[in-house]
């Protein structure tokens, strides 16, 4: 503990020293007019603050950060490199209230304000997985990341997830330069990455092309795990004349990754001391194969290796996706600008796990086109109108009804983890191909006894058309006061049918048409030239979808209208400090968000989140510093909830109270909890981040980043807590020349044994917990030609 306190004090002292030295430097610069002139050139020249970054897409184009009446964190390409952001969960390093679960070891969606958010690219919503378990994205095409809190605004349209969203800005081709950059890296546990990024103009100041190719081949600290991917990204820019721009890019991404469920049986002894309760579960029928309501008679309490996670060497998990984006912008006159965005994505995915989980997407195709017209009536009034058409077709098969994690003894043979289906279980499923069983996409009563005879998951063959009409009007009433009002209507036409009906059954199908509405209003008041306050509110109705955005049939073989009526509200008040003559940028916001989440059984779970968040940036060579703080009170809004098991103790009988006092109920028992306003499990109430760096010499730089999370309950009943914990990373870079640099990153340098939830929403809080990586290092070489 004394070592830990010393490390904490050292971190704080370093941060204070950086801040004080920056202040002294600034004060010294103020002593003469000549020095003030020089500092004006160096402010923000490192690109490690979002202060002067403009945001395109969600609220219009070219909007300054201080003028956006929402909590937003643009993450520049320089910040991405400096903070070593290589995964969506890494945005928590810089953006408050973005702490996330591990996403089964491969996050595919952001988590913002305690809720799953959406993933956009170039202003269009991407296919990004099912409830947080999907395909990890490639960062090969990424130039900038905008993290926006709250539901997407009306210009972006109806979504499924409303905690917030990330909008990825793709790399663009140059039209007035040529460059080639090679990046090679190697790290702990055989992590290897190679990327080449080449850009050139074709016709000077008129057209250009860019190619970025990346290969990743990572071993893993965790058992039977790995990550391999290839990404090829090509961008083309064409400037037909001086009033129009056309950007086109295409990416092909092939990835093979591990579904990492972490360590099961998350008792407090495991969290605090790494102690694991052994003993294989026994089903009520006497079988030792993991299954529902199995009971474990504890045989011991052993220290488990944190790399010994719930994986299997024979699992299959891969995906391929093709993305196309086109953005055409033309200034029609001094008052009018036309923007056309086109998007297409094709996704295929296959996971066949030995624990009986199956998710196969035989093809998911999404296409969207949005036309926006921005019109400036005068210097104070402007309007943006948009027409959107989105097409989504999904053919997919799934099976998750026979999974059972708690009965498995991880310390035993690998066969403990495998769940071969019994003849009775197979009879409730359909054989997709030899040995692979999936749920049908509808329910059938084959023996006419009045009840369905099959187990349902997310199997679907569905097609949807979404047509949206949006309008946003911006008004500048005085030099200090402005408003923005927006409204949107989305019209849905959806068809769904059973993709694989049982033999001798006619495939069930259904259709539905619905209209969803959303609206927003914001007010901004500039107290001084440097300080802006704002208040914003929004309401939107969102959809509830299955894998790849598909729509499933319910147990009654109909599409539920409730899938198109989940309501979400946001109220936010904030302040932004952005001085023109200083390197500082600071903002803060208080918020109140409500969402309604559609559950698989047809029920709705309401969640209400209240909180406060603040972020501060200082960027002026030779120093930079950023810090973020968030407070989050996330509670069920007088709503029911569910969890894989009531509590981890249900797994065990009470034959060994010296090891654990079990309840003997058996697990998994698929628990449902009565409506309440209990705190949502799996979310820290408070988080704090700090990042910084300095130029030691002209060629040598060093930096650090730190994350602290306050203790929080892992499960619904709060029987197990993840304690206060922190992670500290350091890095150093040496520039041998203007073309060549070498960087060393050391993550979790104090080797903390930290934990994280496995899945969003806390459903597996009493079943699984994810052990974060121990100390590890990566060496990266960059060379420009």
Phi, psi and omega in degrees: 000323180293324177296317181297316179296321179297319179296319178298315180296323179296318178298314180297319181297320178297316180297315180296320181298317178299313182296316181294317180297323177298317181295318179297318179299317180295319180296320179295324181293333182285355187281346178213150181295323182296317180293323177301321179297318180293317181296329177299331178283329186271342181301125176068011183289350178272346180071022185257021172222144178277004190311308185261015180279135174265154182243125179251142169114282190298323186241007188124188182247146176067032182273127178292146183303319183290344182263002180267122184274052176207161175282116185224140173233099172286131178250108184287168178298324177295321178292322177301315180292312185295320182270004176055050180275109183234002184211151181301328179292343181288348179296343178293343179296336187228337184254119181298153177060038177234025177296138186225160169286174185284345182063041184054038175084000182206084185293137181242351180222152175281156171244125184224128182054041175076011182226150174297141178244183182259159176246118176246153171224124182053037174084010181232137182289128180269157164292128187216027174107172184250109177055040176090349176250101183210221185257124176297143184270156174272142176262010181297328185263001192275132174248322180211150179234120175258119178259118184241131181272142179092170184299151178302142178290173190297332181294332182271338173092177182298139178232188177256328187238141194228013176295325181169191179203160175244130176247113180276130172261122182287155171300148178240157181279145177279152175239001182218022180199170173229141177206155173217126179231127178250131179235126178233135179217151176217145184211187182304148178059040174059050173269122181226139180215138176224134179218137172236132184234113186237132177222145178205149171282147176264305170240121187307129178063019179225321181207157179198165181223152180218136177235129176230120180237137184222138174233130177237131177223096186249129163284196184207148169293329185274148181300140172053038184234159176182174181209121176228135179207155172226133179227131174237121183237131178231129178238144178228134176237135179228128178247089184299325179204189185276007179235009182216151179221138178229117178247129177232135173217152179221141179224136170246130186228126179236122186223141173235122187216171185256135170278099187256107183272005179072211181252133179274177181058058183282078174280168177294329177295326177292314182296315187278323190230004179070026183262131187245134179275123183264166180124127181277140181288153178237125179290163177303334179273004177093355181285141175267004172287136183301130180200174184300141174062024175289153181236137180253130168265109186303136179248349180177173177228109188236156175279118184264141174293131184293345177276352184273082188253172184277080176229176181213133183294341182264006178290147174245130180203103180212165181204152174226138179217146176238128181236141176227130176231139176224129178230118179243126180234130179222130176276109185283328179199186177294343183250336190240139176227131179256138178225129178237125181242128177236139183219141174217140176217136172240131184229135169231140184211142177218121170230124174232108185255151183287347176271017174084003176282134178224132169217113181234122174252105182285345176171124174231119182241128178231133177224141181213144173223129178233132176247126178242139174236116177258128184229126178261108180292320175199192183294343186246347185230132178213154183224140172241124174245149183217145173235127187236137170229126182231134180240135180219125178230128185228130170239111184210158183228142179214163178200111179224018187276346184247009176296148176201108187265322186296325180293346187282130173267107183296336183277354180271191180295160183299334180298337177302331187271351189262140184236084173290138184282137175284167178299323179294319179293319179298326181293338179267005180235183179232138181277112180286315174207169188309118176084356181246113182250137180227165176284146169292167181267013179200172182255144182221144176252094187280337182251011174056038177262007176089003179225153181290150186248010186230157177265129185256142174232241183237017179303134183202151166229095190228153177226135178225144172242129178238122177243124184238143175235126185226150174216137177226126181242129180248135182229131173253095189284321175220182177297338185251332190247131178217159179223161174216132181229137181217151178216147178212145172234130177243129181252122182251136170232115189233135173239136177220143178217163176290124183281340184207075181293147177300159180302142178068016176243141176278126183302126178287151178207163179200161177224156179207149174231131182217157173241130178245144183239154173211151180210157181209154175211141177217149178231134179235138178226123180269106181293313173223181177297338185258341187239126178235134174249157180208160171221135181220153178214147178211155175224135175210151174256131185237171182264168173232118187233169176256205187302138178058024178081012179285170180240132182257161171272143178281183180298338177268010178065028177233154172281124182284133176294338179292342176293349182239025184218028175280127188257144182219137178228155178216134168232129184217136176233132184212173179218143181229131179245113184221078182289141182283336185251024182217158180272004183271147165219130182221138171215163179206155182208145167248146187213160175218111182239140173236141176219156177238117184257125179281122180269163184296331182276004178098353180275169176241138175246120178268136178231135178238128180239131174236151179177186181221143176215148180213149177217147181221141180226140171227126184216101175205117182310130018260010183245157165210149183206139174219150179212149178218144178224142176219142172239130185225122173246097182253122184223153172291134186269071184050045184234157175286160178217170180220160181207152182304324180209147182305308178205159184297332180295340179296338181294332192248148168277180184256031181287339178229072180297343176290338176264306178201143177270097182274159179266339180075012180288325183098152183205152000289146180238009171048069189281144171240138182245143182296158177307139182200178172242032179295156177294137177290128183287160174080015181228127176288140179287327181227138173226152178218131177236149176213136179222149179193170178187170180204158174268111180286315171227184180297332183251347188243126180233154178218151181206174179208163171212146182219146178227129177237134175234135177286151179307143181209155181286140179274328184240167186300316182278000179059041176276341179227134181242140163274124188285173171306136180208159179218158175228133180236126178242148176229158178209157174214147183223139176234127179264107179290330177200184176293340183262334191234134178217156178229131183231140175242125174248130173240115183258146182051054189297334178271004174057048177289143177264078186269159181231159179209148174300153181276324190223148180294151174084354174079008184300323181260022184298329179266004188243318189222154172212146187256122176278121180286163186294145171285189180304136180208162186222152176222135177248128185234128177251130176238137177220130177254137182260000000 
